Amino acid sequence: MANIVVIGAGLGGLPTAYELRHFLPSHHTVTVISDQSRFTFLPGLIRVALDLAPLEHFQLDLQPLAQHHGLKLVNSSVTALDPYTRRISVESGETLEYDYVVIATGPRLAFDLIPGLGPHGGYTHSVCSGSHALTARDAWRRFLDHPGDLVVGIAPGAGCLGPAYEFVLMADWILRRKGLRHKASLTLVTPEPYAGHLGVSGVKNAQRLTEALLRKRGIDVVANAAIQAIDADTITLDDGLQISHDYAMVLPAFRGVPFIAETPNLGNEKGFIPVLPTQQHPKFPNIYALGVSVSLTQPEQTRVPIGLPKSGQMTEAMGMAVAHNIAVKLGAMPAPLQVPTLEALCFAEFGDTGILYAAAPVLPNPATQQRRYAYAVQGKWVTWGKMAFDQYFMAKMRLGVALPWFERLGLKAMFGVDLVKPVMAFDQEPVARA
């Protein structure tokens, strides 16, 4: 009997645990460690912050899910991981032994990198957690009573860029519906070289469609911008430009969680985990990682650093490969091993319209610098698709399903997206994932 431990129960951890439970015979144990008592569907938090949906719509209690779907749940935070003895220590005092561990922790939010950033002692809001979204919602309600200068920003080094566009464009849409748009100024401040870059260059139509929509909506854009400091009513950039704000939502850069940084040889200087294409750690083959906790190198050099996006779909694909590969190692699945393709679709909701950004794969071929395809398309159907997917994903989490065959078939048929592929001999060489 083997014990597989999944650290994290978010967009990556919970589906991966479900997939492991689906692949593995019942005599193997799948344990989930989470410092949260609820699963939270993070892409839905923009709607919560803008008072379009209650937080409860995007959360599920983990204990009944674990009990119903054959998972063991440890509701505590990890304080230490020893890859040599294969032991995990948690804050409650318990020590767990593992045969394989899957790290799907998500990020630590680096608010400390910019003075005045963040909702904890700072002057900006966030949509990176349920509690942050509720605080942002309360401030948004006050803003609607007295509209003024609204600034949505992205910190240097951030890799999760899409929510900034969704927030500022949906805020514009709400203000227009309420007849308040003439009382507010909206500004997007981004480290990207141009609006619509989203950390992935060379996406056909992305810049044109995104800039045109922002221009049509009367939203000012400050690109190539590095936020340097924030106070109660001003955001200061590194070139000296100061932007007034009555409401500010700024996405922070990410770091790895503390136990990764504190475990020798596990993560890099930012606390992200290097992996082989099979998602295994190159030094510790019993450790797998996925999602935001994984180190992926941004291949493009820009004036202001930006990260490479790790979308929910990419995270699910990584988890699918991890679960398959562990099952192969345990003799429960036939070879070969699998690797995630890192092909991504991003449905961005902008109120009365939306833009689908697609890149297959996100990282271009290192030899040719080409992708199979990369494009952006706009339409109301994108918003409908995003809302339908949100409900579908929550239903999957209730039912204990990760990536059913019909979802994979639909992605392939409609968008040409392959989530995973069989590993080739050369794939086990470490790739450029610093």
C-alpha positions in Angstrom: 0.0 0.0 0.0 1.3 3.5 -0.9 0.4 6.8 0.6 0.2 9.7 -1.8 0.0 13.1 -0.2 -1.3 16.2 -2.1 -0.4 19.5 -0.5 -3.0 22.0 -1.4 -6.7 21.8 -2.2 -7.2 24.5 -4.8 -7.6 24.5 -8.5 -4.6 22.2 -8.9 -4.6 20.1 -5.7 -8.3 19.0 -5.5 -8.7 17.9 -9.1 -5.3 16.0 -8.9 -6.4 14.2 -5.8 -9.6 13.2 -7.5 -7.6 12.0 -10.5 -5.3 9.9 -8.2 -8.3 8.4 -6.5 -9.8 7.5 -9.8 -6.6 5.9 -11.1 -5.4 4.1 -8.0 -6.9 0.9 -6.4 -8.5 1.5 -3.0 -5.7 0.0 -1.0 -3.6 3.1 -1.8 -4.3 6.1 0.3 -4.7 9.6 -1.1 -4.2 12.3 1.6 -4.9 16.0 1.0 -3.3 18.6 3.3 -5.0 22.0 3.1 -4.7 25.1 5.4 -8.2 26.1 4.2 -11.4 24.4 5.2 -13.1 25.2 1.8 -12.2 24.8 -1.8 -12.3 28.2 -3.5 -12.7 28.7 -7.3 -10.4 31.6 -7.6 -11.5 32.8 -11.1 -14.9 33.6 -9.7 -13.5 36.1 -7.1 -13.7 39.0 -9.6 -17.4 38.7 -9.7 -17.4 38.5 -5.9 -15.3 41.7 -5.5 -17.6 43.6 -8.0 -20.7 42.4 -6.1 -22.0 40.3 -9.0 -22.1 37.0 -7.0 -21.8 35.8 -3.4 -18.6 34.2 -2.3 -20.5 31.0 -1.4 -21.2 30.5 -5.1 -17.5 29.7 -5.6 -16.7 27.7 -2.4 -17.3 24.1 -1.2 -16.6 22.6 2.2 -13.7 20.2 1.9 -14.5 17.7 4.7 -17.7 16.3 3.1 -16.0 16.2 -0.3 -13.1 14.3 1.0 -15.3 11.9 2.9 -17.6 11.3 0.0 -14.8 10.8 -2.6 -12.4 8.5 -0.6 -9.8 11.1 0.4 -8.2 11.6 3.7 -8.2 15.3 4.7 -5.7 17.0 7.0 -6.9 20.5 7.7 -3.7 22.2 8.7 -0.7 24.0 7.1 2.6 22.4 6.2 5.5 23.6 8.3 8.3 21.3 7.0 9.0 18.7 4.4 11.9 16.3 4.6 12.6 14.8 1.1 15.1 12.4 2.5 13.0 10.7 5.2 9.8 11.4 3.2 8.1 13.1 6.2 5.8 16.1 6.3 5.2 18.1 9.4 2.0 20.2 9.8 1.1 23.0 12.2 -1.3 20.8 14.2 1.7 18.7 15.3 1.0 15.7 13.1 3.7 14.1 11.0 2.8 12.3 7.8 4.9 9.8 5.8 4.6 9.6 2.1 5.6 7.4 -0.8 4.8 10.2 -3.3 4.0 13.9 -2.6 2.3 16.3 -4.9 2.9 20.0 -4.2 0.0 22.1 -5.4 0.1 24.9 -2.8 -0.5 27.9 -5.0 1.5 31.1 -4.2 2.5 33.3 -1.3 1.4 36.9 -2.2 4.4 39.2 -2.3 2.7 42.4 -1.1 5.9 43.4 0.8 7.7 44.1 -2.5 5.9 47.5 -2.9 5.3 49.9 0.0 1.6 50.4 0.5 0.6 47.4 -1.6 -2.2 45.0 -0.4 -5.2 45.0 1.9 -3.2 44.2 5.0 -1.8 47.6 6.1 -1.7 48.8 2.5 -4.0 50.9 0.3 -5.0 48.5 -2.5 -7.3 45.6 -2.9 -6.8 42.1 -4.2 -8.9 39.3 -5.8 -6.4 36.5 -4.8 -8.3 35.0 -1.9 -11.9 34.8 -0.7 -11.3 37.2 2.2 -9.6 39.7 -0.1 -12.5 39.6 -2.5 -14.9 40.4 0.4 -12.9 43.3 1.5 -12.7 44.6 -2.1 -16.4 44.2 -2.4 -17.1 46.3 0.6 -14.8 49.0 -0.7 -16.5 48.7 -4.2 -19.9 49.4 -2.6 -18.5 52.5 -1.0 -16.9 53.6 -4.3 -20.3 53.3 -6.1 -21.7 55.8 -3.6 -19.0 58.3 -4.4 -17.3 57.4 -7.8 -13.9 58.8 -8.5 -10.6 57.6 -9.7 -10.3 53.8 -10.1 -6.9 52.3 -10.8 -6.3 48.6 -11.6 -2.7 47.6 -11.7 -0.3 44.8 -12.0 2.9 44.6 -9.9 6.3 44.0 -11.6 7.0 40.3 -11.8 3.4 39.3 -11.6 2.5 36.3 -13.8 -1.3 36.3 -13.3 -2.3 39.2 -15.5 -5.7 38.4 -17.0 -7.8 39.3 -13.8 -6.6 42.9 -14.1 -8.3 43.2 -17.5 -11.4 41.5 -16.3 -11.7 43.7 -13.3 -11.2 47.1 -15.0 -13.5 46.2 -18.0 -16.2 44.7 -15.8 -16.0 47.7 -13.5 -16.6 49.9 -16.5 -19.5 47.8 -17.6 -21.1 48.0 -14.1 -20.6 51.8 -13.9 -22.3 52.2 -17.3 -25.2 50.1 -16.3 -25.7 52.2 -13.2 -25.4 55.5 -15.0 -22.2 56.4 -13.1 -19.5 56.0 -15.7 -19.3 59.8 -16.3 -18.4 60.3 -12.6 -15.4 57.9 -12.7 -12.0 57.8 -14.4 -10.5 54.3 -15.1 -6.8 53.5 -15.5 -5.0 50.3 -16.1 -1.3 50.2 -15.0 0.6 47.2 -16.4 4.2 46.1 -16.7 3.5 44.5 -20.0 5.0 46.1 -23.1 1.5 46.5 -24.5 -2.1 45.9 -23.4 -3.2 42.4 -24.2 0.3 40.8 -23.9 -0.7 38.8 -20.8 2.8 37.4 -20.4 2.6 35.6 -23.8 4.0 37.5 -26.8 3.0 36.8 -30.4 -0.7 36.0 -29.9 -2.4 37.0 -33.1 -5.0 39.8 -32.6 -4.5 40.0 -28.8 -3.0 43.5 -28.8 -5.3 44.9 -31.5 -8.5 43.6 -29.8 -7.6 44.4 -26.3 -6.3 47.9 -27.0 -9.4 48.7 -29.1 -11.8 47.6 -26.4 -10.0 49.6 -23.7 -9.9 52.6 -26.0 -13.6 52.2 -26.8 -14.5 52.1 -23.1 -12.4 55.2 -22.4 -10.0 53.4 -20.1 -6.5 54.9 -19.9 -3.6 52.5 -20.2 -0.1 53.0 -18.8 2.1 50.1 -20.1 5.7 49.4 -19.5 5.0 50.6 -16.0 6.7 49.6 -12.7 4.7 50.5 -9.6 7.2 51.8 -7.1 5.1 52.9 -4.1 1.5 53.4 -3.1 -0.1 55.7 -0.5 -3.7 56.5 0.5 -4.5 58.4 -2.7 -1.6 58.1 -5.1 0.2 55.4 -7.0 3.8 56.3 -7.9 5.7 54.7 -10.8 9.4 54.3 -11.3 9.5 57.1 -13.9 8.0 59.6 -11.4 4.5 59.5 -12.8 1.8 59.7 -10.1 -1.7 58.5 -10.6 -4.5 59.4 -8.2 -6.9 56.7 -6.9 -10.0 56.5 -4.8 -10.2 52.8 -5.4 -7.2 50.6 -6.4 -7.0 46.9 -7.1 -3.4 45.8 -7.8 -2.4 42.2 -8.5 0.8 41.3 -6.6 3.8 39.2 -7.7 4.0 35.7 -6.4 6.5 33.7 -4.3 6.5 30.1 -3.3 5.1 29.2 0.2 7.5 29.2 3.2 8.1 25.5 3.6 9.4 25.2 0.0 11.8 28.1 0.5 13.0 26.5 3.8 13.6 23.0 2.4 17.2 22.8 1.0 17.4 22.0 -2.7 13.6 21.9 -3.2 12.9 25.3 -4.7 14.7 28.2 -6.4 15.4 31.6 -4.9 11.7 32.6 -5.2 10.4 29.4 -3.7 9.2 27.9 -7.0 10.0 24.2 -7.7 12.0 23.1 -10.8 10.5 20.1 -12.5 11.2 17.7 -15.3 8.6 17.6 -18.1 6.9 14.7 -16.2 6.4 17.2 -13.3 8.9 15.3 -11.1 11.5 17.2 -9.1 14.9 16.6 -10.8 16.6 15.7 -7.5 13.8 14.1 -5.6 11.8 11.7 -7.9 9.1 11.1 -5.3 8.2 14.7 -5.3 5.9 16.1 -8.0 4.7 19.7 -8.4 2.1 21.5 -10.4 0.4 24.9 -11.0 1.7 28.1 -9.5 4.2 26.3 -7.3 6.2 25.2 -10.4 9.0 27.3 -11.8 8.5 28.3 -15.5 10.9 30.8 -17.1 9.5 33.8 -19.0 11.4 33.5 -22.3 10.9 37.2 -23.2 13.0 40.1 -21.9 10.9 43.2 -21.2 11.7 46.5 -19.6 9.7 45.7 -16.5 9.8 42.0 -15.5 6.6 39.9 -16.0 6.0 36.3 -15.2 4.8 33.5 -17.4 1.1 32.8 -16.8 0.1 29.4 -15.3 -3.5 29.2 -16.2 -6.1 27.0 -14.6 -6.2 24.8 -17.7 -2.4 24.4 -17.6 -2.6 23.6 -13.9 -5.3 20.9 -14.6 -3.1 19.4 -17.3 -0.1 19.3 -15.0 -2.3 17.6 -12.4 -3.6 15.1 -14.9 0.0 14.2 -15.9 1.1 13.9 -12.3 -1.8 11.6 -11.4 -1.2 9.4 -14.4 2.6 9.2 -13.8 2.2 8.2 -10.2 -0.3 5.6 -11.1 2.2 4.2 -13.7 5.0 4.1 -11.0 2.6 2.1 -8.8 1.7 -0.3 -11.6 -1.9 0.9 -11.7 -1.7 2.4 -15.2 0.1 1.2 -18.4 3.2 3.1 -19.6 4.2 5.5 -21.1 4.5 8.4 -18.8 2.8 11.6 -19.8 3.8 15.3 -19.9 1.5 18.3 -20.0 1.5 20.2 -23.3 1.0 23.6 -21.6 -1.5 24.6 -24.2 -3.8 27.3 -22.8 -7.2 28.8 -23.4 -8.1 31.9 -21.4 -11.8 33.0 -21.5 -11.7 36.6 -20.3 -15.1 38.1 -19.2 -15.5 41.8 -19.9 -19.2 42.4 -19.1 -21.1 42.7 -22.4 -18.3 41.0 -24.4 -15.2 38.9 -23.8 -12.0 37.8 -25.5 -10.7 34.3 -25.8 -6.9 34.2 -25.7 -5.3 30.9 -27.0 -1.7 29.8 -27.1 -0.7 26.2 -28.0 1.7 25.9 -26.3 2.4 28.8 -24.0 6.1 28.2 -24.3 7.2 28.2 -28.0 9.3 25.5 -29.4 12.9 26.4 -28.3 14.4 25.5 -31.6 11.9 27.3 -33.9 10.4 29.8 -31.5 7.0 28.8 -33.0 3.7 27.6 -31.6 1.1 25.4 -33.2 -1.2 28.4 -33.0 -1.8 31.5 -31.0 -4.8 33.8 -31.5 -7.4 36.0 -29.8 -11.1 36.3 -30.7 -13.8 38.5 -29.3 -17.5 38.0 -28.7 -20.4 37.9 -26.3 -20.1 34.1 -26.5 -16.8 34.2 -24.6 -18.6 35.7 -21.6 -21.3 33.0 -21.8 -18.6 30.3 -22.1 -16.8 31.6 -19.1 -19.9 31.6 -16.9 -20.9 28.2 -18.1 -17.4 26.8 -17.4 -17.5 28.3 -13.9 -20.7 26.4 -13.1 -19.4 23.2 -14.8 -16.1 23.3 -12.8 -17.9 23.7 -9.5 -20.1 20.7 -10.5 -17.0 18.7 -11.2 -15.6 19.4 -7.8 -18.9 18.4 -6.1 -18.9 15.1 -8.1 -15.3 14.3 -7.5 -14.3 14.5 -11.2 -11.2 16.1 -12.6 -11.0 15.9 -16.4 -13.6 13.5 -17.9 -13.1 12.1 -21.3 -15.8 14.2 -22.9 -14.2 17.4 -21.7 -10.9 16.4 -23.2 -12.7 15.4 -26.4 -14.5 18.8 -26.5 -11.3 20.7 -26.1 -9.7 18.8 -28.9 -12.6 19.1 -31.2 -13.4 22.7 -30.7 -10.0 24.3 -30.0 -7.5 21.7 -31.1 -6.1 21.6 -27.5 -4.3 18.5 -26.3 -3.8 18.5 -22.5 -1.1 15.8 -22.2 1.1 13.7 -24.5 3.2 10.6 -24.1 6.7 11.3 -22.8 9.6 10.8 -25.3 13.1 9.9 -24.4 14.4 13.5 -24.8 11.6 14.8 -22.7 13.2 13.7 -19.5 16.0 16.1 -19.9 15.5 19.1 -17.6 14.0 22.0 -19.7 14.4 25.8 -19.3 12.4 26.0 -16.2 14.7 27.9 -13.9 
